[in-house]
């Protein structure tokens, strides 16, 4: 299988990094337009869109989180487990703010998708 992998093509990890970059570069934190535009562009691209897109993006997000933790652990001279622990504690402190975002709630996202599918 590895013999047939095209390393020059777009990967889901490439897309996740582009979406993350777009999201973080937005000066207006209430606006997700640029990140949504990147997602929409790839969603309409037959080379990367399809039934594997969502699982691919999810798995690729985990890959990026893992890489970030490895880098942070190296820079701070701590173990990856300690870096994850510090991240988890930071997330716990910010969770209430994150929960204000409708995009993180399964029921809201599922409702939006259902409405969108019914409108088609």
Secondary structure, DSSP 8 states (H G I E B T S, - for coil): -GGG--TTS--HHHHHHHHHHHHHH-SSTT--HHHHHHHHHHHT-TTT-STTHHHHHHHHHHHHHHHHHHHHHHHTT--HHHHHHHHHHHHHHHHHHHTT-GGG-HHHHHHHHHHHHHH-
